[in-house]
């Protein structure tokens, strides 16, 4: 009876620790570089269409895709829900009544869950995953060229068309050409 509040606190602290240790936004990862051109980074879940067109147009460019991390609070909530989901499913399967430990009467949904364990576990699993995915979703489509932002869906509110993206990259590439590669004019 006394272990239940401590175990809930332990799960909460453990999930916050796991989420905080997974936050490596300030740490640069060492990455293999297969191309020598500039680095174009997409922060979106799916970028295959853009990648294929840009590889055809700029064969020397390195294109990387990664997920755009949500705010830390949402990551912590999602991590806590993940741990809570597993604990709740475990309690349903084992058949322990956490409300009895607290001296409370079990609500009707808990009684139903004990009578229909498979359905209850599936409902907890899918409902929790739905909330976790909503917490981790950002709707971002952020593009950087050599770590300089060139497009942000979070700021503009929409995805760039392929023509817009190519035009933006053309302009950025022209402005970022090293001085030693420009032709010299002698007067």
DRENBA-39889 format. One line per 2 residues: number of its first residue (from 1); their letters; for each residue x, y, z of N, C-alpha, C. Coordinates in nm, 3 decimals, padded with zeros to 5 digits. Each point is the difference from the previous one (the first is absolute). Layout:
BEGIN
NUM) a) X Y Z X Y Z X Y Z | ...
***
This chain:
BEGIN
1) xx) 00.081 -00.119 00.000 -00.081 00.119 00.000 00.085 00.126 00.000 | 00.113 -00.003 00.072 00.085 00.117 00.007 00.090 00.013 -00.123
3) xx) 00.018 -00.107 -00.073 00.091 00.005 -00.115 -00.061 00.065 -00.122 | -00.133 00.008 -00.010 -00.065 00.054 -00.120 00.035 00.147 -00.026
5) xx) -00.013 00.090 00.099 00.038 00.140 -00.030 00.147 00.014 -00.036 | 00.086 -00.077 00.068 00.142 00.007 -00.031 00.031 -00.053 -00.140
7) xx) -00.071 -00.104 -00.040 00.025 -00.055 -00.134 -00.049 00.096 -00.108 | -00.112 00.069 00.026 -00.047 00.099 -00.097 00.098 00.116 -00.011
9) xx) 00.051 00.046 00.115 00.101 00.108 -00.002 00.126 -00.048 -00.071 | 00.041 -00.125 00.028 00.119 -00.055 -00.065 -00.017 -00.006 -00.152
11) xx) -00.117 -00.047 -00.045 -00.026 -00.005 -00.145 00.003 00.139 -00.062 | -00.057 00.098 00.068 00.001 00.138 -00.051 00.140 00.054 -00.010
13) xx) 00.082 -00.020 00.104 00.138 00.048 -00.001 00.081 -00.074 -00.106 | -00.021 -00.131 -00.013 00.071 -00.078 -00.101 -00.034 00.047 -00.141
15) xx) -00.128 00.027 -00.025 -00.039 00.044 -00.134 00.056 00.139 -00.030 | 00.002 00.089 00.099 00.060 00.133 -00.021 00.150 -00.012 -00.024
17) xx) 00.067 -00.090 00.072 00.143 -00.019 -00.021 00.029 -00.054 -00.139 | -00.080 -00.098 -00.044 00.019 -00.057 -00.134 -00.022 00.104 -00.107
19) xx) -00.102 00.084 00.017 -00.028 00.103 -00.100 00.110 00.106 00.001 | 00.051 00.035 00.117 00.105 00.101 00.008 00.131 -00.053 -00.057
21) xx) 00.030 -00.129 00.024 00.125 -00.054 -00.053 -00.008 -00.020 -00.151 | -00.121 -00.014 -00.055 -00.015 -00.014 -00.145 00.007 00.134 -00.071
23) xx) -00.009 00.111 00.074 00.005 00.133 -00.059 00.145 00.036 -00.027 | 00.043 -00.017 -00.123 00.138 00.028 -00.036 00.005 00.110 -00.105
25) xx) -00.093 00.096 00.010 -00.006 00.103 -00.103 00.123 00.090 00.005 | 00.066 00.011 00.115 00.117 00.087 00.009 00.128 -00.072 -00.038
27) xx) -00.006 -00.128 -00.021 00.119 -00.079 -00.030 00.004 -00.030 -00.148 | 00.109 00.035 -00.066 00.016 -00.031 -00.141 00.043 -00.146 -00.014
29) xx) -00.071 -00.072 -00.083 00.035 -00.139 -00.025 00.106 -00.006 -00.109 | 00.091 -00.095 00.016 00.097 -00.025 -00.105 -00.070 -00.077 -00.111
31) xx) 00.009 00.048 -00.122 -00.069 -00.065 -00.111 00.100 -00.026 -00.112 | -00.024 -00.109 -00.069 00.081 -00.031 -00.116 -00.037 00.095 -00.112
33) xx) 00.098 00.050 -00.071 -00.026 00.091 -00.110 00.042 -00.071 -00.129 | -00.100 -00.030 -00.082 00.026 -00.072 -00.123 00.016 00.094 -00.118
35) xx) -00.050 00.120 00.010 00.011 00.097 -00.108 00.077 00.120 00.052 | 00.059 00.074 -00.091 00.084 00.113 00.039 -00.073 00.132 -00.008
37) xx) -00.119 00.002 -00.054 -00.075 00.124 -00.017 -00.061 00.049 00.129 | -00.079 00.105 -00.010 -00.065 00.054 00.119 -00.102 -00.097 00.058
39) xx) -00.033 00.021 00.126 -00.091 -00.088 00.072 -00.139 00.062 00.003 | -00.096 -00.069 -00.059 -00.140 00.042 00.003 -00.072 -00.093 00.095
41) xx) -00.058 00.057 00.106 -00.063 -00.082 00.103 -00.150 00.026 00.002 | -00.077 -00.109 -00.014 -00.145 00.005 00.010 -00.038 -00.051 00.137
43) xx) -00.087 00.072 00.069 -00.050 -00.048 00.128 -00.150 -00.026 -00.017 | -00.028 -00.115 -00.055 -00.137 -00.043 -00.024 00.001 -00.151 -00.006
45) xx) -00.113 -00.060 00.022 -00.008 -00.144 -00.001 00.020 -00.057 -00.140 | -00.067 00.056 -00.102 00.010 -00.052 -00.135 00.055 00.109 -00.091
47) xx) 00.108 -00.028 -00.069 00.058 00.099 -00.089 00.053 -00.063 -00.128 | -00.045 -00.121 -00.029 00.052 -00.076 -00.113 -00.018 00.072 -00.135
49) xx) -00.117 00.058 -00.023 -00.026 00.066 -00.128 00.096 00.118 -00.021 | 00.016 00.080 00.104 00.092 00.114 -00.009 00.143 -00.049 -00.020
51) xx) 00.037 -00.105 00.072 00.136 -00.052 -00.008 00.034 -00.047 -00.141 | -00.090 -00.072 -00.066 00.027 -00.052 -00.133 00.021 00.113 -00.101
53) xx) -00.087 00.100 00.004 00.012 00.112 -00.094 00.128 00.078 00.026 | 00.034 00.025 00.127 00.119 00.079 00.032 00.128 -00.076 -00.032
55) xx) 00.000 -00.133 00.017 00.118 -00.079 -00.038 00.025 00.007 -00.151 | -00.107 00.002 -00.078 00.017 00.011 -00.146 00.058 00.136 -00.037
57) xx) -00.045 00.104 00.068 00.043 00.136 -00.034 00.137 00.033 00.060 | 00.025 -00.046 00.123 00.127 00.027 00.070 00.062 -00.133 00.044
59) xx) 00.076 -00.066 -00.087 00.053 -00.133 00.035 00.105 00.002 00.111 | 00.066 00.114 00.024 00.103 00.007 00.103 -00.052 00.038 00.138
61) xx) -00.127 00.026 00.010 -00.055 00.046 00.127 -00.031 -00.119 00.091 | 00.028 00.015 00.129 -00.036 -00.102 00.099 -00.136 00.036 00.055
63) xx) -00.091 -00.094 -00.002 -00.135 00.024 00.050 -00.024 -00.095 00.116 | -00.039 00.057 00.113 -00.030 -00.079 00.118 -00.141 00.032 00.045
65) xx) -00.067 -00.099 00.052 -00.133 00.019 00.056 -00.001 -00.043 00.145 | -00.067 00.076 00.080 -00.014 -00.036 00.141 -00.132 00.054 00.052
67) xx) -00.041 -00.053 00.113 -00.124 00.046 00.062 00.025 00.131 00.074 | -00.097 00.087 -00.009 00.005 00.126 00.073 -00.059 -00.027 00.138
69) xx) 00.080 00.018 00.103 -00.044 -00.034 00.135 -00.102 00.100 00.052 | -00.103 -00.049 00.067 -00.097 00.092 00.061 00.058 00.065 00.125
71) xx) -00.077 00.087 00.062 00.044 00.066 00.122 00.025 -00.104 00.108 | 00.095 00.027 00.091 00.035 -00.099 00.103 -00.120 -00.044 00.085
73) xx) -00.092 00.090 00.030 -00.116 -00.038 00.081 -00.080 -00.110 -00.068 | -00.022 00.013 -00.132 -00.076 -00.102 -00.073 00.077 -00.132 -00.006
75) xx) 00.132 00.007 -00.014 00.080 -00.123 00.000 -00.009 -00.070 00.135 | 00.002 00.079 00.109 -00.009 -00.059 00.134 -00.138 -00.062 00.023
77) xx) -00.105 00.067 -00.045 -00.135 -00.054 00.015 -00.011 -00.131 -00.077 | 00.052 -00.004 -00.123 -00.005 -00.122 -00.080 00.079 -00.113 00.065
79) xx) 00.115 00.032 00.056 00.081 -00.101 00.067 -00.071 -00.052 00.125 | -00.059 00.090 00.077 -00.074 -00.043 00.119 -00.118 -00.089 -00.038
81) xx) -00.074 00.039 -00.105 -00.113 -00.080 -00.045 00.043 -00.140 -00.044 | 00.116 -00.007 -00.062 00.051 -00.130 -00.044 00.027 -00.091 00.119
83) xx) 00.063 00.054 00.103 00.028 -00.080 00.120 -00.130 -00.033 00.075 | -00.089 00.098 00.010 -00.127 -00.021 00.070 -00.085 -00.105 -00.071
85) xx) 00.004 00.004 -00.134 -00.074 -00.099 -00.080 00.047 -00.142 00.033 | 00.132 -00.019 00.005 00.053 -00.133 00.030 -00.037 -00.045 00.141
87) xx) 00.007 00.093 00.095 -00.037 -00.035 00.138 -00.149 -00.035 00.009 | -00.083 00.077 -00.068 -00.145 -00.025 00.003 -00.035 -00.133 -00.066
89) xx) 00.062 -00.029 -00.112 -00.023 -00.129 -00.066 00.046 -00.114 00.091 | 00.113 00.019 00.067 00.047 -00.102 00.094 -00.098 -00.023 00.113
91) xx) -00.056 00.108 00.055 -00.099 -00.014 00.107 -00.126 -00.069 -00.049 | -00.041 00.030 -00.123 -00.119 -00.065 -00.055 00.025 -00.150 -00.017
93) xx) 00.115 -00.036 -00.053 00.030 -00.142 -00.024 00.014 -00.076 00.131 | 00.071 00.060 00.096 00.020 -00.068 00.128 -00.130 -00.009 00.078
95) xx) -00.085 00.100 -00.016 -00.129 -00.001 00.069 00.003 00.072 00.133 | 00.104 00.075 00.028 00.008 00.075 00.125 -00.087 00.125 -00.009
97) xx) -00.067 00.032 00.109 -00.085 00.117 00.005 00.073 00.112 00.073 | 00.053 00.102 -00.073 00.073 00.108 00.067 -00.091 00.087 00.086
99) xx) -00.129 -00.001 -00.026 -00.093 00.081 00.077 -00.019 -00.058 00.141 | 00.010 -00.132 00.013 -00.012 -00.065 00.131 00.117 00.040 00.090
101) xx) 00.119 00.020 -00.059 00.115 00.041 00.079 -00.018 00.140 00.058 | -00.076 00.080 -00.070 -00.026 00.138 00.045 -00.127 00.009 00.084
103) xx) -00.067 -00.111 00.023 -00.121 -00.001 00.079 -00.121 00.055 -00.075 | 00.004 -00.006 -00.133 -00.110 00.052 -00.081 -00.072 -00.116 -00.067
105) xx) -00.124 00.024 -00.036 -00.075 -00.100 -00.075 00.042 00.011 -00.148 | 00.016 -00.115 -00.065 00.041 -00.002 -00.141 -00.112 00.058 -00.087
107) xx) 00.036 00.091 -00.091 -00.102 00.054 -00.092 -00.047 -00.107 -00.097 | -00.113 00.026 -00.064 -00.060 -00.096 -00.091 00.090 -00.037 -00.116
109) xx) 00.078 00.095 -00.049 00.087 -00.029 -00.115 00.110 -00.099 00.041 | 00.045 00.007 00.125 00.102 -00.094 00.046 -00.059 -00.140 00.013
111) xx) -00.121 -00.007 00.052 -00.068 -00.130 00.012 -00.021 -00.060 -00.140 | -00.044 00.084 -00.095 -00.017 -00.046 -00.138 00.134 -00.050 -00.055
113) xx) 00.110 00.075 00.030 00.133 -00.039 -00.049 00.045 -00.133 00.055 | -00.035 -00.028 00.124 00.036 -00.129 00.059 -00.080 -00.115 -00.060
115) xx) -00.122 00.029 -00.042 -00.083 -00.102 -00.061 00.035 -00.022 -00.148 | 00.054 00.102 -00.065 00.035 -00.005 -00.143 00.145 00.044 -00.018
117) xx) 00.092 -00.082 00.046 00.141 00.039 00.006 00.060 00.029 -00.138 | -00.032 -00.080 -00.097 00.058 00.020 -00.133 -00.047 00.133 -00.059
119) xx) -00.129 00.024 00.006 -00.054 00.126 -00.053 00.054 00.120 00.077 | 00.009 -00.015 00.132 00.048 00.111 00.083 00.147 00.031 -00.033
121) xx) 00.081 -00.103 -00.015 00.142 00.022 -00.033 00.014 00.065 -00.137 | -00.080 -00.047 -00.096 00.006 00.060 -00.133 -00.046 00.145 00.003
123) xx) -00.105 00.028 00.076 -00.051 00.137 00.008 00.105 00.092 00.065 | 00.061 -00.045 00.109 00.104 00.080 00.066 00.117 00.022 -00.096
125) xx) 00.041 -00.106 -00.068 00.114 00.010 -00.091 -00.028 00.100 -00.113 | -00.111 -00.015 -00.070 -00.027 00.086 -00.115 -00.035 00.143 00.041
127) xx) -00.075 00.017 00.107 -00.034 00.134 00.045 00.125 00.076 00.046 | 00.086 -00.070 00.075 00.124 00.063 00.046 00.091 00.034 -00.118
129) xx) 00.011 -00.091 -00.097 00.083 00.028 -00.118 -00.052 00.119 -00.078 | -00.133 00.014 -00.008 -00.058 00.114 -00.070 00.041 00.131 00.067
131) xx) -00.006 00.004 00.133 00.037 00.121 00.071 00.151 00.024 -00.010 | 00.081 -00.105 00.010 00.145 00.014 -00.013 00.037 00.056 -00.137
133) xx) -00.061 -00.054 -00.105 00.030 00.049 -00.135 -00.043 00.145 -00.018 | -00.110 00.038 00.059 -00.044 00.139 -00.008 00.098 00.092 00.072
135) xx) 00.054 -00.046 00.113 00.099 00.080 00.072 00.130 00.015 -00.080 | 00.038 -00.103 -00.074 00.127 00.003 -00.074 -00.012 00.063 -00.138
137) xx) -00.122 00.025 -00.047 -00.020 00.058 -00.132 00.021 00.151 00.005 | 00.078 00.053 -00.094 00.026 00.144 -00.004 -00.054 00.066 -00.126
139) xx) -00.017 -00.077 -00.108 -00.042 00.059 -00.126 00.110 00.081 -00.066 | 00.123 -00.022 00.041 00.112 00.080 -00.050 00.051 -00.051 -00.134
141) xx) 00.048 00.091 -00.080 00.073 -00.029 -00.124 00.108 00.107 -00.007 | 00.110 -00.025 00.069 00.107 00.098 00.014 00.118 -00.043 -00.087
143) xx) 00.049 00.093 -00.081 00.111 -00.031 -00.091 00.114 00.096 00.031 | 00.119 -00.058 00.019 00.120 00.082 00.021 00.103 -00.036 -00.105
145) xx) 00.079 00.098 -00.038 00.112 -00.020 -00.093 00.125 00.041 00.076 | 00.087 -00.098 00.028 00.120 00.022 00.081 -00.037 00.065 00.134
147) xx) -00.103 -00.053 00.064 -00.050 00.043 00.131 -00.058 00.141 00.000 | -00.031 00.055 -00.117 -00.067 00.129 -00.011 -00.143 -00.027 -00.046
149) xx) -00.101 00.042 00.077 -00.138 -00.027 -00.040 -00.035 00.067 -00.134 | -00.059 -00.078 -00.091 -00.045 00.056 -00.129 -00.150 -00.012 -00.018
151) xx) -00.067 -00.087 00.078 -00.145 -00.009 -00.007 -00.053 -00.054 00.134 | -00.111 00.055 00.044 -00.064 -00.045 00.123 -00.151 -00.003 -00.020
153) xx) -00.057 -00.120 00.007 -00.146 -00.011 -00.008 -00.063 00.057 00.126 | 00.072 -00.008 00.113 -00.054 00.053 00.124 -00.019 00.152 -00.010
155) xx) 00.087 00.067 -00.076 -00.013 00.145 -00.017 -00.092 00.037 -00.116 | 00.011 -00.073 -00.112 -00.078 00.036 -00.119 -00.140 -00.060 00.001
157) xx) -00.017 -00.114 00.065 -00.130 -00.065 00.006 -00.028 -00.095 -00.114 | 00.092 -00.016 -00.094 -00.024 -00.092 -00.112 00.133 -00.057 -00.049
159) xx) -00.013 -00.107 -00.078 00.118 -00.062 -00.061 00.041 00.080 -00.123 | 00.128 00.003 -00.031 00.040 00.068 -00.123 -00.030 -00.087 -00.121
161) xx) -00.033 00.063 -00.110 -00.012 -00.078 -00.123 00.140 -00.036 -00.045 | 00.010 -00.095 -00.089 00.132 -00.041 -00.047 00.071 00.117 -00.068
163) xx) -00.074 00.082 -00.077 00.060 00.115 -00.066 00.050 00.102 00.103 | -00.077 00.023 00.106 00.044 00.093 00.105 00.128 -00.051 00.065
165) xx) 00.004 -00.128 00.031 00.116 -00.056 00.066 00.124 00.007 -00.088 | -00.015 -00.032 -00.127 00.114 00.007 -00.092 00.048 00.145 -00.013
167) xx) -00.092 00.096 -00.009 00.037 00.142 -00.009 00.072 00.047 00.126 | -00.049 -00.041 00.115 00.065 00.037 00.126 00.141 -00.058 00.006
169) xx) 00.015 -00.126 -00.039 00.132 -00.063 00.002 00.094 00.064 -00.102 | -00.051 00.035 -00.118 00.082 00.069 -00.100 00.055 00.130 00.058
171) xx) -00.087 00.078 00.062 00.042 00.128 00.058 00.100 -00.021 00.113 | -00.025 -00.097 00.086 00.090 -00.026 00.112 00.136 -00.051 -00.050
173) xx) -00.002 -00.085 -00.102 00.126 -00.053 -00.053 00.082 00.111 -00.065 | -00.066 00.092 -00.070 00.072 00.111 -00.062 00.061 00.091 00.104
175) xx) -00.073 00.023 00.110 00.050 00.090 00.104 00.110 -00.064 00.083 | 00.006 -00.132 00.005 00.096 -00.070 00.085 00.116 -00.060 -00.077
177) xx) 00.023 00.045 -00.122 00.112 -00.050 -00.079 00.129 00.054 00.060 | 00.099 -00.087 00.029 00.127 00.048 00.054 00.068 00.096 -00.096
179) xx) 00.072 00.096 00.053 00.062 00.105 -00.080 00.106 -00.055 -00.096 | 00.068 -00.106 00.036 00.106 -00.053 -00.088 -00.055 -00.073 -00.123
181) xx) -00.131 -00.030 -00.003 -00.056 -00.067 -00.117 -00.057 00.098 -00.100 | -00.011 00.127 00.037 -00.052 00.099 -00.093 00.107 00.033 -00.104
183) xx) -00.039 00.028 -00.125 00.100 00.037 -00.100 00.060 00.138 00.034 | 00.132 00.010 -00.021 00.069 00.126 00.030 00.000 00.089 -00.123
185) xx) -00.034 00.126 00.017 00.004 00.098 -00.109 00.117 00.094 00.025 | 00.087 00.011 -00.097 00.114 00.092 00.013 -00.023 00.121 -00.086
187) x) 00.026 00.114 00.055 -00.019 00.120 -00.080 00.131 00.060 -00.042
***
